Amino acid sequence: MHRPSEAAADPGAPYKAAPLWATMVATFFGAGRLNPGPGTWASLATIIVWALVSLRIPEAGRGWATIIAAAAVTIIGIPAATLVARSSGLKDPQFVVIDEVAGQLVTLIAVPLAWKTFLAGLILFRVFDIWKPFPIRRLERLPEGTGIVVDDLGAGLYALAVMHLLLHFGLLTK
């Protein structure tokens, strides 16, 4: 099988298919295969899934639940992204979207469940994920799945800060 022309994760390694679990996690159960904009589709899917899950969590525990969910996605997502990137021969394949899931969850920490906050969170996260203000771009240099996932956590932190400023100043209400 030929190797893609993009920068390879390990140009000397032979092609080997990623395990099914890694592919399912890295693509967020196939959301990464949707076009155009697989990252946006994954962010939207994350918001929908998280909204449905959050409704079953007492309001007082939602902030911690979101932090735990983001941490779990990160812990599982880094090795999954690594395996899928290696198998594809790409440094950061577009169809690996578990990083968007982690970053979008960070954006939603302690945010009220309302369509306005979800829409603002989606827009803010996607803007910071695409723009990659300092030092997010540097985080991409981390090796393999760590670089793939951690830069989106940085984008999520920027979006989280702006989201809470909007909430604090009443510019984003329920």
N, CA and C atoms as an extended XYZ file, in Angstrom:
522
Properties=species:S:1:pos:R:3:atomname:S:1:resname:S:1:resid:I:1 pbc="F F F"
N         0.852       -1.176        0.000 N   MET     1
C         0.000        0.000        0.000 CA  MET     1
C         0.895        1.235        0.000 C   MET     1
N         0.514        2.257       -0.773 N   HIS     2
C         1.360        3.453       -0.844 CA  HIS     2
C         1.132        4.351        0.365 C   HIS     2
N         2.128        5.148        0.661 N   ARG     3
C         2.054        6.062        1.799 CA  ARG     3
C         1.577        7.415        1.297 C   ARG     3
N         0.724        8.093        2.037 N   PRO     4
C         0.269        9.427        1.644 CA  PRO     4
C         1.430       10.395        1.548 C   PRO     4
N         1.243       11.440        0.751 N   SER     5
C         2.330       12.392        0.519 CA  SER     5
C         2.526       13.374        1.666 C   SER     5
N         1.551       13.474        2.571 N   GLU     6
C         1.714       14.358        3.731 CA  GLU     6
C         2.846       13.863        4.614 C   GLU     6
N         3.321       14.728        5.527 N   ALA     7
C         4.396       14.342        6.437 CA  ALA     7
C         4.001       13.086        7.217 C   ALA     7
N         4.783       12.068        7.097 N   ALA     8
C         4.488       10.798        7.756 CA  ALA     8
C         4.820       10.860        9.233 C   ALA     8
N         4.043       10.134       10.019 N   ALA     9
C         4.307       10.060       11.450 CA  ALA     9
C         5.632        9.362       11.691 C   ALA     9
N         5.900        8.296       10.974 N   ASP    10
C         7.163        7.571       11.039 CA  ASP    10
C         7.419        7.001        9.651 C   ASP    10
N         8.167        7.730        8.803 N   PRO    11
C         8.321        7.345        7.409 CA  PRO    11
C         8.934        5.960        7.208 C   PRO    11
N         9.684        5.452        8.164 N   GLY    12
C        10.332        4.162        8.008 CA  GLY    12
C         9.484        2.985        8.446 C   GLY    12
N         8.369        3.252        9.115 N   ALA    13
C         7.553        2.164        9.656 CA  ALA    13
C         6.666        1.576        8.559 C   ALA    13
N         6.489        0.271        8.559 N   PRO    14
C         5.594       -0.334        7.574 CA  PRO    14
C         4.135       -0.016        7.911 C   PRO    14
N         3.292        0.004        6.881 N   TYR    15
C         1.877        0.264        7.088 CA  TYR    15
C         1.249       -0.882        7.877 C   TYR    15
N         0.484       -0.539        8.913 N   LYS    16
C        -0.235       -1.532        9.702 CA  LYS    16
C        -1.550       -0.896       10.136 C   LYS    16
N        -2.649       -1.581        9.900 N   ALA    17
C        -3.960       -1.046       10.253 CA  ALA    17
C        -4.054       -0.828       11.757 C   ALA    17
N        -4.700        0.269       12.142 N   ALA    18
C        -4.922        0.558       13.556 CA  ALA    18
C        -5.976       -0.392       14.096 C   ALA    18
N        -5.906       -0.731       15.380 N   PRO    19
C        -6.949       -1.569       15.983 CA  PRO    19
C        -8.320       -0.881       15.856 C   PRO    19
N        -9.362       -1.683       15.791 N   LEU    20
C       -10.716       -1.158       15.637 CA  LEU    20
C       -11.072       -0.174       16.748 C   LEU    20
N       -10.708       -0.487       18.002 N   TRP    21
C       -11.049        0.405       19.109 CA  TRP    21
C       -10.429        1.782       18.891 C   TRP    21
N        -9.170        1.806       18.409 N   ALA    22
C        -8.476        3.081       18.196 CA  ALA    22
C        -9.144        3.876       17.079 C   ALA    22
N        -9.534        3.193       16.022 N   THR    23
C       -10.203        3.865       14.906 CA  THR    23
C       -11.552        4.422       15.349 C   THR    23
N       -12.314        3.635       16.102 N   MET    24
C       -13.621        4.100       16.569 CA  MET    24
C       -13.476        5.314       17.487 C   MET    24
N       -12.503        5.269       18.390 N   VAL    25
C       -12.279        6.394       19.300 CA  VAL    25
C       -11.757        7.603       18.532 C   VAL    25
N       -10.720        7.411       17.729 N   ALA    26
C       -10.068        8.528       17.030 CA  ALA    26
C       -11.019        9.252       16.084 C   ALA    26
N       -11.928        8.501       15.453 N   THR    27
C       -12.887        9.117       14.527 CA  THR    27
C       -14.201        9.476       15.211 C   THR    27
N       -14.263        9.315       16.525 N   PHE    28
C       -15.468        9.527       17.323 CA  PHE    28
C       -16.648        8.796       16.676 C   PHE    28
N       -16.453        7.493       16.544 N   PHE    29
C       -17.466        6.588       16.017 CA  PHE    29
C       -17.920        6.972       14.611 C   PHE    29
N       -16.953        7.433       13.817 N   GLY    30
C       -17.210        7.735       12.413 CA  GLY    30
C       -17.470        9.191       12.095 C   GLY    30
N       -17.635       10.047       13.078 N   ALA    31
C       -17.889       11.467       12.811 CA  ALA    31
C       -16.741       12.088       12.025 C   ALA    31
N       -15.545       11.572       12.214 N   GLY    32
C       -14.386       12.093       11.493 CA  GLY    32
C       -14.399       11.785       10.013 C   GLY    32
N       -15.294       10.926        9.579 N   ARG    33
C       -15.423       10.580        8.155 CA  ARG    33
C       -16.449       11.471        7.446 C   ARG    33
N       -17.150       12.326        8.208 N   LEU    34
C       -18.143       13.218        7.604 CA  LEU    34
C       -17.448       14.411        6.957 C   LEU    34
N       -17.963       14.804        5.815 N   ASN    35
C       -17.412       15.959        5.093 CA  ASN    35
C       -18.532       16.886        4.697 C   ASN    35
N       -18.258       18.145        4.484 N   PRO    36
C       -16.980       18.808        4.779 CA  PRO    36
C       -16.854       19.108        6.265 C   PRO    36
N       -15.662       19.398        6.688 N   GLY    37
C       -15.403       19.812        8.061 CA  GLY    37
C       -15.600       18.759        9.114 C   GLY    37
N       -14.830       17.667        9.081 N   PRO    38
C       -15.008       16.617       10.087 CA  PRO    38
C       -14.842       17.111       11.522 C   PRO    38
N       -13.986       18.090       11.755 N   GLY    39
C       -13.805       18.631       13.104 CA  GLY    39
C       -15.052       19.328       13.619 C   GLY    39
N       -15.724       20.033       12.733 N   THR    40
C       -16.962       20.714       13.117 CA  THR    40
C       -18.064       19.700       13.395 C   THR    40
N       -18.156       18.653       12.570 N   TRP    41
C       -19.134       17.599       12.816 CA  TRP    41
C       -18.884       16.934       14.171 C   TRP    41
N       -17.618       16.674       14.488 N   ALA    42
C       -17.282       16.039       15.769 CA  ALA    42
C       -17.628       16.964       16.939 C   ALA    42
N       -17.367       18.260       16.789 N   SER    43
C       -17.714       19.211       17.844 CA  SER    43
C       -19.216       19.259       18.055 C   SER    43
N       -19.971       19.268       16.963 N   LEU    44
C       -21.425       19.285       17.057 CA  LEU    44
C       -21.939       17.998       17.706 C   LEU    44
N       -21.392       16.856       17.310 N   ALA    45
C       -21.788       15.580       17.915 CA  ALA    45
C       -21.474       15.567       19.409 C   ALA    45
N       -20.342       16.136       19.776 N   THR    46
C       -19.956       16.205       21.193 CA  THR    46
C       -20.968       17.016       21.984 C   THR    46
N       -21.374       18.141       21.455 N   ILE    47
C       -22.346       18.982       22.145 CA  ILE    47
C       -23.676       18.244       22.321 C   ILE    47
N       -24.111       17.571       21.283 N   ILE    48
C       -25.387       16.846       21.363 CA  ILE    48
C       -25.302       15.724       22.398 C   ILE    48
N       -24.251       14.926       22.313 N   VAL    49
C       -24.089       13.822       23.269 CA  VAL    49
C       -23.963       14.367       24.685 C   VAL    49
N       -23.141       15.411       24.858 N   TRP    50
C       -22.947       15.954       26.202 CA  TRP    50
C       -24.224       16.573       26.749 C   TRP    50
N       -25.012       17.230       25.908 N   ALA    51
C       -26.281       17.801       26.368 CA  ALA    51
C       -27.206       16.695       26.876 C   ALA    51
N       -27.285       15.593       26.141 N   LEU    52
C       -28.142       14.477       26.551 CA  LEU    52
C       -27.650       13.828       27.841 C   LEU    52
N       -26.333       13.681       27.978 N   VAL    53
C       -25.758       13.091       29.195 CA  VAL    53
C       -25.941       14.047       30.378 C   VAL    53
N       -25.692       15.315       30.155 N   SER    54
C       -25.746       16.311       31.234 CA  SER    54
C       -27.126       16.447       31.860 C   SER    54
N       -28.149       16.223       31.073 N   LEU    55
C       -29.503       16.319       31.607 CA  LEU    55
C       -29.740       15.324       32.738 C   LEU    55
N       -28.968       14.257       32.777 N   ARG    56
C       -29.115       13.217       33.803 CA  ARG    56
C       -28.187       13.424       35.001 C   ARG    56
N       -27.384       14.474       34.951 N   ILE    57
C       -26.427       14.766       36.026 CA  ILE    57
C       -26.964       15.953       36.826 C   ILE    57
N       -26.994       15.858       38.152 N   PRO    58
C       -27.445       17.008       38.948 CA  PRO    58
C       -26.604       18.245       38.610 C   PRO    58
N       -27.258       19.381       38.575 N   GLU    59
C       -26.593       20.622       38.168 CA  GLU    59
C       -25.311       20.884       38.948 C   GLU    59
N       -25.321       20.603       40.246 N   ALA    60
C       -24.140       20.859       41.086 CA  ALA    60
C       -22.934       20.021       40.666 C   ALA    60
N       -23.149       18.893       40.021 N   GLY    61
C       -22.041       18.019       39.633 CA  GLY    61
C       -21.631       18.113       38.180 C   GLY    61
N       -22.313       18.931       37.395 N   ARG    62
C       -22.025       18.995       35.956 CA  ARG    62
C       -20.635       19.519       35.632 C   ARG    62
N       -20.172       20.496       36.387 N   GLY    63
C       -18.834       21.045       36.123 CA  GLY    63
C       -17.763       19.967       36.267 C   GLY    63
N       -17.820       19.253       37.392 N   TRP    64
C       -16.850       18.177       37.622 CA  TRP    64
C       -17.032       17.040       36.633 C   TRP    64
N       -18.268       16.745       36.296 N   ALA    65
C       -18.525       15.676       35.325 CA  ALA    65
C       -17.919       16.020       33.967 C   ALA    65
N       -17.999       17.287       33.586 N   THR    66
C       -17.417       17.711       32.306 CA  THR    66
C       -15.898       17.609       32.354 C   THR    66
N       -15.295       17.998       33.466 N   ILE    67
C       -13.842       17.885       33.620 CA  ILE    67
C       -13.419       16.418       33.543 C   ILE    67
N       -14.137       15.556       34.224 N   ILE    68
C       -13.806       14.127       34.213 CA  ILE    68
C       -13.975       13.555       32.805 C   ILE    68
N       -15.052       13.947       32.117 N   ALA    69
C       -15.269       13.467       30.746 CA  ALA    69
C       -14.146       13.929       29.819 C   ALA    69
N       -13.754       15.200       29.933 N   ALA    70
C       -12.662       15.723       29.089 CA  ALA    70
C       -11.359       14.992       29.385 C   ALA    70
N       -11.086       14.723       30.655 N   ALA    71
C        -9.866       13.999       31.030 CA  ALA    71
C        -9.894       12.574       30.492 C   ALA    71
N       -11.034       11.909       30.614 N   ALA    72
C       -11.160       10.527       30.117 CA  ALA    72
C       -10.980       10.471       28.600 C   ALA    72
N       -11.610       11.403       27.900 N   VAL    73
C       -11.463       11.451       26.435 CA  VAL    73
C       -10.006       11.696       26.062 C   VAL    73
N        -9.329       12.554       26.798 N   THR    74
C        -7.919       12.841       26.535 CA  THR    74
C        -7.054       11.610       26.777 C   THR    74
N        -7.272       10.952       27.898 N   ILE    75
C        -6.469        9.773       28.263 CA  ILE    75
C        -6.657        8.642       27.254 C   ILE    75
N        -7.862        8.449       26.776 N   ILE    76
C        -8.132        7.410       25.783 CA  ILE    76
C        -7.785        7.897       24.374 C   ILE    76
N        -7.998        9.183       24.141 N   GLY    77
C        -7.809        9.747       22.806 CA  GLY    77
C        -6.369        9.839       22.342 C   GLY    77
N        -5.446       10.120       23.254 N   ILE    78
C        -4.041       10.255       22.844 CA  ILE    78
C        -3.500        8.953       22.255 C   ILE    78
N        -3.634        7.808       22.939 N   PRO    79
C        -3.131        6.578       22.304 CA  PRO    79
C        -3.911        6.195       21.041 C   PRO    79
N        -5.217        6.454       21.018 N   ALA    80
C        -6.004        6.148       19.821 CA  ALA    80
C        -5.536        6.993       18.644 C   ALA    80
N        -5.347        8.287       18.872 N   ALA    81
C        -4.867        9.178       17.805 CA  ALA    81
C        -3.473        8.769       17.341 C   ALA    81
N        -2.633        8.362       18.267 N   THR    82
C        -1.286        7.912       17.917 CA  THR    82
C        -1.355        6.703       16.991 C   THR    82
N        -2.129        5.707       17.355 N   LEU    83
C        -2.215        4.477       16.559 CA  LEU    83
C        -2.796        4.741       15.169 C   LEU    83
N        -3.824        5.569       15.096 N   VAL    84
C        -4.450        5.853       13.806 CA  VAL    84
C        -3.532        6.715       12.943 C   VAL    84
N        -2.854        7.684       13.542 N   ALA    85
C        -1.909        8.498       12.771 CA  ALA    85
C        -0.777        7.630       12.221 C   ALA    85
N        -0.242        6.769       13.043 N   ARG    86
C         0.821        5.864       12.586 CA  ARG    86
C         0.336        4.990       11.435 C   ARG    86
N        -0.852        4.441       11.572 N   SER    87
C        -1.348        3.528       10.541 CA  SER    87
C        -1.636        4.251        9.232 C   SER    87
N        -2.013        5.521        9.313 N   SER    88
C        -2.304        6.287        8.098 CA  SER    88
C        -1.042        6.846        7.460 C   SER    88
N         0.028        6.945        8.267 N   GLY    89
C         1.250        7.554        7.768 CA  GLY    89
C         1.208        9.073        7.775 C   GLY    89
N         0.174        9.648        8.383 N   LEU    90
C         0.018       11.102        8.452 CA  LEU    90
C         0.312       11.596        9.860 C   LEU    90
N         0.911       12.783        9.943 N   LYS    91
C         1.210       13.359       11.252 CA  LYS    91
C        -0.074       13.699       12.018 C   LYS    91
N        -1.056       14.278       11.321 N   ASP    92
C        -2.334       14.660       11.940 CA  ASP    92
C        -3.457       14.466       10.921 C   ASP    92
N        -3.969       13.249       10.795 N   PRO    93
C        -5.027       12.984        9.811 CA  PRO    93
C        -6.287       13.791       10.102 C   PRO    93
N        -6.915       14.310        9.059 N   GLN    94
C        -8.133       15.116        9.214 CA  GLN    94
C        -9.281       14.323        9.824 C   GLN    94
N        -9.287       13.009        9.616 N   PHE    95
C       -10.392       12.195       10.121 CA  PHE    95
C       -10.229       11.823       11.591 C   PHE    95
N        -9.088       12.139       12.196 N   VAL    96
C        -8.915       11.958       13.638 CA  VAL    96
C        -9.529       13.187       14.305 C   VAL    96
N       -10.634       12.971       15.017 N   VAL    97
C       -11.384       14.091       15.591 CA  VAL    97
C       -11.594       13.970       17.099 C   VAL    97
N       -10.972       12.989       17.717 N   ILE    98
C       -11.122       12.842       19.166 CA  ILE    98
C       -10.565       14.071       19.881 C   ILE    98
N        -9.631       14.764       19.238 N   ASP    99
C        -9.093       16.002       19.786 CA  ASP    99
C       -10.168       17.085       19.862 C   ASP    99
N       -11.036       17.140       18.860 N   GLU   100
C       -12.145       18.099       18.905 CA  GLU   100
C       -13.119       17.752       20.032 C   GLU   100
N       -13.329       16.476       20.257 N   VAL   101
C       -14.221       16.049       21.340 CA  VAL   101
C       -13.665       16.541       22.682 C   VAL   101
N       -12.384       16.306       22.918 N   ALA   102
C       -11.753       16.738       24.178 CA  ALA   102
C       -11.800       18.253       24.324 C   ALA   102
N       -11.429       18.967       23.287 N   GLY   103
C       -11.423       20.430       23.349 CA  GLY   103
C       -12.811       21.018       23.517 C   GLY   103
N       -13.786       20.440       22.830 N   GLN   104
C       -15.161       20.932       22.962 CA  GLN   104
C       -15.682       20.705       24.368 C   GLN   104
N       -15.345       19.573       24.962 N   LEU   105
C       -15.760       19.325       26.350 CA  LEU   105
C       -15.138       20.349       27.300 C   LEU   105
N       -13.880       20.681       27.104 N   VAL   106
C       -13.234       21.702       27.944 CA  VAL   106
C       -14.001       23.015       27.833 C   VAL   106
N       -14.411       23.364       26.632 N   THR   107
C       -15.166       24.604       26.407 CA  THR   107
C       -16.469       24.630       27.204 C   THR   107
N       -17.045       23.466       27.460 N   LEU   108
C       -18.367       23.384       28.105 CA  LEU   108
C       -18.321       23.220       29.627 C   LEU   108
N       -17.132       23.307       30.215 N   ILE   109
C       -17.014       23.144       31.670 CA  ILE   109
C       -17.791       24.258       32.384 C   ILE   109
N       -18.712       23.844       33.258 N   ALA   110
C       -19.513       24.762       34.089 CA  ALA   110
C       -20.309       25.771       33.266 C   ALA   110
N       -20.797       25.324       32.124 N   VAL   111
C       -21.609       26.172       31.249 CA  VAL   111
C       -23.064       25.731       31.378 C   VAL   111
N       -23.995       26.675       31.499 N   PRO   112
C       -25.414       26.309       31.597 CA  PRO   112
C       -25.877       25.544       30.356 C   PRO   112
N       -26.809       24.636       30.572 N   LEU   113
C       -27.372       23.868       29.460 CA  LEU   113
C       -28.432       24.726       28.771 C   LEU   113
N       -28.054       25.336       27.674 N   ALA   114
C       -28.961       26.177       26.898 CA  ALA   114
C       -28.445       26.243       25.467 C   ALA   114
N       -29.346       26.393       24.519 N   TRP   115
C       -28.930       26.393       23.122 CA  TRP   115
C       -27.949       27.534       22.825 C   TRP   115
N       -28.120       28.679       23.480 N   LYS   116
C       -27.219       29.814       23.230 CA  LYS   116
C       -25.797       29.509       23.700 C   LYS   116
N       -25.678       28.880       24.862 N   THR   117
C       -24.333       28.561       25.350 CA  THR   117
C       -23.693       27.459       24.507 C   THR   117
N       -24.500       26.510       24.055 N   PHE   118
C       -23.955       25.452       23.197 CA  PHE   118
C       -23.506       26.025       21.853 C   PHE   118
N       -24.297       26.916       21.271 N   LEU   119
C       -23.921       27.529       20.000 CA  LEU   119
C       -22.669       28.391       20.162 C   LEU   119
N       -22.641       29.192       21.229 N   ALA   120
C       -21.457       30.030       21.486 CA  ALA   120
C       -20.231       29.152       21.718 C   ALA   120
N       -20.395       28.065       22.463 N   GLY   121
C       -19.281       27.159       22.722 CA  GLY   121
C       -18.752       26.520       21.453 C   GLY   121
N       -19.661       26.125       20.572 N   LEU   122
C       -19.256       25.540       19.293 CA  LEU   122
C       -18.469       26.548       18.463 C   LEU   122
N       -19.003       27.745       18.340 N   ILE   123
C       -18.339       28.777       17.531 CA  ILE   123
C       -16.996       29.161       18.142 C   ILE   123
N       -16.974       29.425       19.441 N   LEU   124
C       -15.722       29.821       20.089 CA  LEU   124
C       -14.652       28.743       19.962 C   LEU   124
N       -15.018       27.498       20.223 N   PHE   125
C       -14.024       26.434       20.133 CA  PHE   125
C       -13.494       26.288       18.714 C   PHE   125
N       -14.382       26.287       17.720 N   ARG   126
C       -13.924       26.118       16.337 CA  ARG   126
C       -13.032       27.286       15.914 C   ARG   126
N       -13.371       28.511       16.334 N   VAL   127
C       -12.528       29.671       15.993 CA  VAL   127
C       -11.135       29.509       16.584 C   VAL   127
N       -11.040       29.182       17.861 N   PHE   128
C        -9.721       29.030       18.494 CA  PHE   128
C        -8.978       27.799       17.973 C   PHE   128
N        -9.703       26.745       17.618 N   ASP   129
C        -9.060       25.556       17.074 CA  ASP   129
C        -8.446       25.835       15.699 C   ASP   129
N        -9.137       26.616       14.892 N   ILE   130
C        -8.627       26.952       13.553 CA  ILE   130
C        -7.563       28.044       13.634 C   ILE   130
N        -7.790       29.061       14.447 N   TRP   131
C        -6.869       30.197       14.562 CA  TRP   131
C        -5.569       29.792       15.246 C   TRP   131
N        -5.663       29.002       16.289 N   LYS   132
C        -4.529       28.528       17.083 CA  LYS   132
C        -3.631       29.672       17.576 C   LYS   132
N        -4.173       30.549       18.442 N   PRO   133
C        -3.343       31.632       18.989 CA  PRO   133
C        -2.231       31.080       19.874 C   PRO   133
N        -1.234       31.915       20.134 N   PHE   134
C        -0.088       31.509       20.953 CA  PHE   134
C        -0.565       31.025       22.309 C   PHE   134
N        -0.042       29.974       22.839 N   PRO   135
C         0.997       29.064       22.335 CA  PRO   135
C         0.442       27.772       21.729 C   PRO   135
N        -0.823       27.793       21.300 N   ILE   136
C        -1.461       26.564       20.829 CA  ILE   136
C        -0.693       25.935       19.662 C   ILE   136
N        -0.252       26.741       18.713 N   ARG   137
C         0.466       26.208       17.546 CA  ARG   137
C         1.692       25.401       17.985 C   ARG   137
N         2.347       25.837       19.046 N   ARG   138
C         3.526       25.108       19.547 CA  ARG   138
C         3.163       23.735       20.107 C   ARG   138
N         1.964       23.602       20.633 N   LEU   139
C         1.543       22.333       21.208 CA  LEU   139
C         1.430       21.243       20.142 C   LEU   139
N         1.193       21.645       18.889 N   GLU   140
C         1.120       20.680       17.796 CA  GLU   140
C         2.452       19.954       17.597 C   GLU   140
N         3.517       20.540       18.055 N   ARG   141
C         4.854       19.947       17.890 CA  ARG   141
C         5.112       18.780       18.830 C   ARG   141
N         4.261       18.617       19.833 N   LEU   142
C         4.416       17.476       20.730 CA  LEU   142
C         4.275       16.193       19.908 C   LEU   142
N         4.873       15.101       20.352 N   PRO   143
C         4.871       13.891       19.523 CA  PRO   143
C         3.503       13.226       19.380 C   PRO   143
N         3.257       12.757       18.195 N   GLU   144
C         2.146       11.887       17.829 CA  GLU   144
C         0.800       12.332       18.401 C   GLU   144
N         0.073       11.414       19.031 N   GLY   145
C        -1.267       11.705       19.535 CA  GLY   145
C        -1.301       12.811       20.568 C   GLY   145
N        -0.210       12.982       21.296 N   THR   146
C        -0.162       14.065       22.285 CA  THR   146
C        -0.295       15.411       21.582 C   THR   146
N         0.446       15.628       20.515 N   GLY   147
C         0.361       16.875       19.757 CA  GLY   147
C        -0.989       17.061       19.084 C   GLY   147
N        -1.560       15.955       18.623 N   ILE   148
C        -2.866       16.016       17.969 CA  ILE   148
C        -3.936       16.473       18.960 C   ILE   148
N        -3.912       15.933       20.170 N   VAL   149
C        -4.980       16.194       21.141 CA  VAL   149
C        -4.737       17.456       21.969 C   VAL   149
N        -3.522       17.670       22.422 N   VAL   150
C        -3.265       18.747       23.390 CA  VAL   150
C        -3.473       20.140       22.800 C   VAL   150
N        -3.213       20.334       21.515 N   ASP   151
C        -3.456       21.663       20.957 CA  ASP   151
C        -4.941       22.008       21.003 C   ASP   151
N        -5.808       21.002       20.863 N   ASP   152
C        -7.240       21.266       20.958 CA  ASP   152
C        -7.682       21.526       22.403 C   ASP   152
N        -6.973       20.948       23.355 N   LEU   153
C        -7.251       21.293       24.760 CA  LEU   153
C        -6.925       22.763       24.994 C   LEU   153
N        -5.847       23.240       24.393 N   GLY   154
C        -5.497       24.660       24.485 CA  GLY   154
C        -6.573       25.540       23.877 C   GLY   154
N        -7.070       25.154       22.696 N   ALA   155
C        -8.155       25.906       22.062 CA  ALA   155
C        -9.403       25.885       22.950 C   ALA   155
N        -9.657       24.736       23.586 N   GLY   156
C       -10.788       24.632       24.496 CA  GLY   156
C       -10.652       25.554       25.700 C   GLY   156
N        -9.426       25.697       26.208 N   LEU   157
C        -9.204       26.605       27.348 CA  LEU   157
C        -9.447       28.062       26.955 C   LEU   157
N        -8.973       28.462       25.780 N   TYR   158
C        -9.248       29.826       25.298 CA  TYR   158
C       -10.759       30.038       25.168 C   TYR   158
N       -11.449       29.083       24.544 N   ALA   159
C       -12.890       29.203       24.359 CA  ALA   159
C       -13.617       29.226       25.704 C   ALA   159
N       -13.152       28.400       26.650 N   LEU   160
C       -13.739       28.372       27.992 CA  LEU   160
C       -13.608       29.734       28.668 C   LEU   160
N       -12.452       30.349       28.561 N   ALA   161
C       -12.241       31.661       29.182 CA  ALA   161
C       -13.178       32.710       28.589 C   ALA   161
N       -13.292       32.738       27.277 N   VAL   162
C       -14.171       33.713       26.629 CA  VAL   162
C       -15.631       33.421       26.980 C   VAL   162
N       -15.984       32.147       26.981 N   MET   163
C       -17.357       31.752       27.320 CA  MET   163
C       -17.733       32.248       28.715 C   MET   163
N       -16.844       32.051       29.679 N   HIS   164
C       -17.157       32.474       31.046 CA  HIS   164
C       -17.126       33.987       31.207 C   HIS   164
N       -16.338       34.673       30.403 N   LEU   165
C       -16.406       36.144       30.396 CA  LEU   165
C       -17.764       36.598       29.864 C   LEU   165
N       -18.218       35.989       28.792 N   LEU   166
C       -19.532       36.324       28.240 CA  LEU   166
C       -20.638       36.060       29.260 C   LEU   166
N       -20.544       34.936       29.957 N   LEU   167
C       -21.533       34.615       30.984 CA  LEU   167
C       -21.455       35.586       32.161 C   LEU   167
N       -20.250       35.887       32.599 N   HIS   168
C       -20.049       36.777       33.762 CA  HIS   168
C       -20.640       38.161       33.509 C   HIS   168
N       -20.431       38.681       32.297 N   PHE   169
C       -20.909       40.034       31.986 CA  PHE   169
C       -22.325       40.040       31.421 C   PHE   169
N       -23.003       38.898       31.477 N   GLY   170
C       -24.401       38.829       31.058 CA  GLY   170
C       -24.612       38.958       29.559 C   GLY   170
N       -23.569       38.778       28.783 N   LEU   171
C       -23.692       38.897       27.335 CA  LEU   171
C       -24.202       37.595       26.687 C   LEU   171
N       -24.243       36.560       27.512 N   LEU   172
C       -24.729       35.271       27.028 CA  LEU   172
C       -25.625       34.710       28.126 C   LEU   172
N       -26.916       34.862       27.946 N   THR   173
C       -27.852       34.410       28.976 CA  THR   173
C       -28.670       33.246       28.442 C   THR   173
N       -29.340       32.577       29.366 N   LYS   174
C       -30.173       31.421       28.992 CA  LYS   174
C       -31.282       31.803       28.095 C   LYS   174
